[in-house]
Amino acid sequence: MNRHGFFRRALDRRAMLRGLFGGALVSVGVPILESMLNDHGNAYADGEPLPTRFGLWFFGNGVRLNSWLPVNQGADWQPPAGGELVPLVPHKDYVSVVSGLNVKTPRHPHHSGISAVCSGGPHLKVDNVRDTIVSTFKYKSVDQVAADHFQATTPSPYRSLEAAVTRFRGTDEGTSFQYLSHNGSLNGETNVNPSEESPQAFFNRLFNMGTAAPLVLKARASVLDSVANQITALEKRLGARDKERLDQHFSSVRELEKRLSAPFAECSKPTAPGDYPDLNGDEQMTQKNQVMSDLMAVALACRLTQSFSIMFSTCGSGVVMWPAGSKDGQHYMNHTEPSPWTKQHSSVTFTMEQLGYFLGKLKATPDGAGNLLDQSSILVCTEHAEGWTHSQDDMPMLLCGKGGGRLKGNVHFRGSGGNCSRALLTALRGAGLPLSEFGYEAGKTTLPIAELENA
């Protein structure tokens, strides 16, 4: 008998519901239910720990340091009045700020910054172009380092999942400027995991729907309909609290389907559903961020993966942050906006609002006795400290989530010019990777940030 007074009926923690949708096999994961847990809700019934998720969340072009940095160091960090981290204040208990660390690898504007903060190693020059270079990552990005560990210890259906919010706007400077998740490329060949920019395509991937024809999609109400009988059978095995959690989970899936669905025009090729096309030439950034965040939360709750990346905007991004009042592309604006750089400040604040939505979604999603943010370690980074100077000293970084109890949260750690790979090492350790060192060549470090870790 468990802590709620009814006899536990053993349920496999890897339970998946499978059915046919438009002739294709679909898989629908279930969240972690009480029937899978021990009496304290902090581990599986067989004693195995709950899964920790590792995430990489990236935005391009840096920040305004005097508006980004908290006014104090140590516990209970506070942003300056009107600062760029104000949108994250509701989630402070889960967010630690890392500042004062530098890129130690050989530098090149943008290229070395993204490689250092995402892989802990140098960029790899592939060629020259115009007045700059073409590059890729020489070593794996941290999401793939985490994926290697998770797949070797607790395999999941997807090795990793990659999503993008704002679209790639074209560049000739290599994979460093287009992609976030890299597999390493010692010989300079393209070896990346592209971020999915289409919410509908991302949804299809999560539920293994393949490329079902539009008429088949139109004829089917929901992927949940294809496993309805299995849902009913599963509910008969559950107690009241598990039924409530299962209903909440599948209601989220159903709501996402409704948001992504669109009527198909008869006898004409329709716009792909859920792609959120531009309105009056403007990207629907807020809407796309919300649906991508919701989809990723469902994927993590379903245990479809333990490692993920979200590229809010690319390295050197040319996205126009119109909700923040910008009319020029972000990269161009960074080089042309005069002091006091108010549009850049507003753009970073808007970006942190979008991160705040994602963190809030994870915090609102139950997982074991806590929530997904309790069980996550998420590294947030950008390739420059400030874009108009191309500075790679005092890199702005965040560690979000409690890492299954490994991370404290709500701390501002300020280093004194140390290696920015220290934040990467700490984030990976927060996800449960048993590492005492991380990084490559000049980016290697043996110093995790102890101030952010629970003993």
Residue pairs with C-beta under 8 A, 6 or more apart in sequence:
1 7
1 8
2 8
2 34
2 39
2 239
3 39
3 40
4 34
4 239
4 240
4 241
6 239
8 35
8 45
9 35
9 237
9 238
10 35
10 45
11 33
11 35
11 36
11 237
11 238
12 36
13 32
13 36
13 44
13 48
13 303
14 303
15 29
15 30
15 234
16 27
16 28
16 29
16 30
16 157
17 27
17 28
17 29
17 30
17 227
17 230
17 231
17 234
18 25
18 26
18 27
18 28
18 227
18 230
19 25
19 26
19 28
19 223
19 226
19 227
19 230
20 26
20 226
21 207
21 209
21 212
21 220
21 223
21 226
22 209
22 212
22 213
22 216
22 217
22 219
22 220
23 212
23 216
24 208
24 209
24 210
24 212
25 208
26 207
26 208
26 209
26 223
26 226
26 227
27 157
27 207
27 208
28 207
28 223
28 224
28 227
28 253
28 302
29 157
29 301
29 302
29 303
29 304
30 234
30 246
30 249
30 302
31 245
31 246
31 249
31 301
31 302
31 365
31 366
31 367
32 50
32 301
32 303
32 366
32 367
32 368
33 238
33 242
33 245
33 246
34 41
34 239
34 241
34 242
34 245
35 237
35 238
35 239
35 242
36 44
36 45
37 43
37 44
37 45
37 368
37 369
38 44
38 45
38 47
40 369
41 368
41 369
42 50
42 368
42 369
43 49
43 50
43 368
44 50
49 404
49 432
50 367
50 368
50 375
50 404
51 150
51 154
51 156
51 303
51 306
51 375
52 306
52 375
52 376
52 377
52 403
52 404
52 406
52 430
52 431
52 432
53 300
53 305
53 306
53 307
53 308
53 372
53 375
53 376
53 377
53 401
53 431
54 142
54 143
54 146
54 150
54 306
54 307
54 308
54 376
54 377
54 378
54 427
54 428
54 431
54 433
55 143
55 307
55 308
55 309
55 310
55 376
55 377
55 378
55 379
55 400
55 401
56 118
56 141
56 142
56 143
56 180
56 181
56 308
56 309
56 310
56 378
56 379
56 381
57 309
57 310
57 312
57 355
57 358
57 378
57 379
57 380
57 381
57 400
58 114
58 118
58 180
58 309
58 310
58 311
58 312
58 313
58 315
58 380
58 381
58 382
59 312
59 313
59 317
59 348
59 351
59 355
59 380
59 382
60 313
60 314
60 315
60 316
60 317
60 319
60 330
60 331
60 382
60 383
61 313
61 316
61 317
61 330
61 331
61 334
61 344
61 382
61 383
61 384
61 387
62 334
62 382
62 383
62 384
62 385
62 386
62 387
62 391
62 396
63 84
63 344
63 348
63 382
63 385
63 386
63 396
64 84
64 341
64 344
64 345
64 348
64 386
65 385
65 386
65 394
65 396
66 80
67 80
67 82
67 83
67 84
67 345
67 348
68 83
68 84
68 85
68 348
68 396
69 80
69 83
69 97
69 99
70 77
70 78
70 79
70 80
70 83
70 85
70 97
70 412
71 78
71 79
71 80
72 78
72 412
73 412
73 413
73 414
74 411
74 412
74 451
75 408
75 410
75 411
76 92
76 410
77 92
77 96
77 97
77 410
77 411
77 412
79 85
79 86
79 89
84 345
84 348
84 349
84 352
85 97
85 352
86 349
86 352
87 349
87 352
87 353
87 355
87 356
88 95
88 352
88 355
88 356
88 359
88 398
90 356
90 360
91 356
91 359
91 360
91 363
91 373
91 400
92 409
92 410
93 409
93 410
94 359
94 363
94 373
94 400
94 401
94 402
94 409
94 410
95 359
95 398
95 399
95 400
95 409
95 410
96 398
96 399
96 400
96 407
96 408
96 409
96 410
96 411
96 412
96 413
96 452
97 397
97 398
97 411
97 412
97 413
98 395
98 397
98 398
98 399
98 413
98 415
98 422
98 423
98 449
98 452
99 394
99 395
99 396
99 397
99 412
99 413
99 414
99 415
100 394
100 413
100 414
100 415
100 416
100 417
100 418
101 394
101 395
101 397
101 415
101 417
101 418
101 419
101 420
101 422
101 423
102 392
102 393
102 394
102 395
102 417
102 418
102 419
102 420
103 112
103 113
103 116
103 117
103 392
103 393
103 395
103 420
103 443
104 116
104 419
104 420
104 421
104 442
104 443
105 112
105 115
105 116
105 121
105 122
105 123
105 441
105 442
105 443
106 112
106 122
106 442
107 113
107 392
108 123
108 125
108 132
108 133
108 135
109 132
109 384
109 390
110 173
110 176
110 177
110 315
110 316
110 383
110 384
110 390
111 123
111 125
111 132
111 133
111 135
111 173
111 174
111 176
111 177
111 315
112 122
112 123
112 392
113 315
113 382
113 383
113 384
113 392
113 395
114 123
114 176
114 315
114 383
115 121
115 122
115 123
115 124
115 135
115 137
115 138
115 139
115 176
116 122
116 392
116 420
116 421
116 443
117 381
117 382
117 383
117 395
117 397
117 420
117 423
117 424
118 137
118 141
118 142
118 180
118 182
118 381
119 137
119 138
119 139
119 140
119 141
119 142
119 182
119 184
119 424
119 440
119 443
120 139
120 142
120 421
120 424
120 425
120 438
120 439
120 440
120 443
120 444
120 445
121 137
121 138
121 139
121 439
121 440
121 441
121 443
122 138
122 440
122 441
122 442
122 443
123 135
123 136
123 137
123 138
123 176
124 135
124 136
124 137
124 138
124 185
124 186
124 188
125 133
125 134
125 135
126 133
126 134
126 135
126 136
126 174
126 188
127 133
127 134
127 174
128 134
129 172
129 173
130 172
132 173
133 173
133 174
134 172
134 173
134 174
135 173
135 174
135 175
135 176
136 174
136 175
136 176
136 182
136 185
136 188
136 190
136 191
136 192
137 175
137 176
137 182
137 184
137 185
138 184
138 185
138 186
138 440
139 182
139 184
139 440
140 148
140 182
140 183
140 184
141 180
141 181
141 182
141 309
142 379
142 424
142 427
142 428
143 160
143 162
143 180
143 181
143 307
143 308
143 309
144 160
144 181
144 182
144 183
144 184
144 193
144 307
145 428
145 433
145 438
146 306
146 307
146 428
146 431
146 433
147 159
147 160
147 305
147 306
147 307
149 431
149 432
149 433
150 156
150 306
150 307
151 159
154 306
156 303
156 304
156 305
156 306
157 304
157 305
158 299
158 304
158 305
159 305
159 307
160 181
160 193
160 305
160 307
160 308
160 309
161 205
161 206
161 296
161 299
161 304
161 305
161 307
161 308
161 309
162 180
162 181
162 193
162 194
162 195
162 196
162 308
162 309
162 310
162 311
163 195
163 196
163 202
163 292
163 295
163 296
163 308
163 309
163 310
163 311
164 180
164 195
164 196
164 197
164 292
164 310
164 311
164 312
164 314
165 285
165 288
165 289
165 292
165 310
165 311
165 312
165 313
165 354
166 283
166 285
166 288
166 312
166 313
166 314
166 317
166 319
167 197
167 283
167 319
168 178
168 197
168 314
169 314
169 317
169 318
169 319
169 329
170 318
171 177
171 178
171 316
173 316
175 182
175 185
175 190
175 192
176 315
177 314
177 315
177 316
178 192
178 314
179 192
179 193
179 194
179 195
179 311
180 195
180 309
180 311
180 314
181 192
181 193
181 194
181 195
181 309
182 191
182 192
182 193
183 191
183 192
183 193
184 191
185 191
193 309
195 309
195 310
195 311
196 202
196 205
198 272
198 274
198 275
199 260
199 274
199 275
199 276
199 288
199 291
199 292
199 295
200 260
200 272
200 273
200 274
200 275
201 272
202 292
202 295
203 209
203 256
203 257
203 260
203 274
203 295
204 210
204 211
204 212
206 295
206 298
206 299
206 302
206 304
207 223
209 223
214 264
214 270
215 264
217 264
217 273
218 264
220 226
222 254
222 257
223 253
223 257
224 231
224 250
224 253
224 254
224 257
231 246
231 250
234 246
235 243
235 246
238 246
245 366
248 366
249 298
249 301
249 302
252 294
252 297
252 298
253 298
256 291
256 294
256 295
256 298
259 274
259 291
260 273
260 274
260 291
261 273
261 274
262 270
262 271
262 273
262 274
263 270
264 270
271 277
274 291
276 283
276 284
276 287
276 288
276 291
277 284
278 284
282 320
282 322
283 319
283 320
283 322
285 319
285 321
285 323
285 354
286 323
286 354
289 312
289 354
289 357
289 358
290 357
292 310
293 310
293 357
293 358
293 361
294 361
296 308
296 310
296 358
297 358
297 361
297 362
297 365
297 372
299 305
299 308
300 306
300 308
300 362
300 365
300 372
300 376
301 365
301 366
301 367
301 372
306 431
310 358
312 351
312 354
312 355
313 319
313 330
313 351
315 383
316 331
316 383
317 329
317 330
317 331
318 329
318 330
318 331
318 332
319 329
319 330
320 326
320 327
320 328
320 329
320 330
321 330
321 343
321 346
321 347
321 350
321 351
323 350
324 343
324 346
324 347
324 349
324 350
325 343
325 346
326 333
326 343
326 346
326 347
328 336
330 347
330 387
331 387
333 343
333 344
333 347
334 344
334 387
334 388
335 387
335 388
337 343
337 344
337 388
341 388
344 387
344 388
355 380
359 373
359 378
359 400
362 371
362 372
362 373
362 376
362 401
363 371
363 372
363 373
364 371
365 371
365 372
366 372
367 374
367 375
368 374
368 375
370 402
373 400
373 401
373 402
374 401
374 402
374 404
374 405
375 401
375 402
375 403
375 404
376 400
376 401
376 402
376 403
376 431
377 399
377 400
377 401
377 403
377 406
377 407
377 427
377 428
377 430
377 431
378 398
378 399
378 400
378 401
378 427
379 397
379 398
379 399
379 423
379 424
379 427
380 397
380 398
380 399
380 400
381 395
381 396
381 397
381 398
381 423
382 395
382 396
383 392
384 390
384 391
384 392
384 395
385 391
385 392
385 393
385 394
385 395
385 396
393 417
395 420
397 420
397 423
399 407
399 423
399 426
399 427
399 430
399 452
401 407
401 409
401 430
402 408
402 409
403 429
403 430
403 431
403 432
404 432
405 454
406 429
406 430
406 431
406 432
406 453
406 454
407 426
407 430
407 452
407 453
407 454
408 451
408 452
408 453
408 454
411 451
411 452
413 449
413 451
413 452
415 422
415 449
418 445
418 447
419 439
419 443
419 444
419 445
419 447
420 443
421 438
421 439
421 443
421 444
421 445
422 445
422 447
422 448
422 449
423 449
424 438
424 439
425 435
425 437
425 438
425 439
425 445
425 447
425 448
425 449
426 448
426 449
426 452
426 453
428 435
428 438
429 435
429 448
429 453
430 452
430 453
436 446
437 444
437 445
437 446
438 444
438 445
439 445
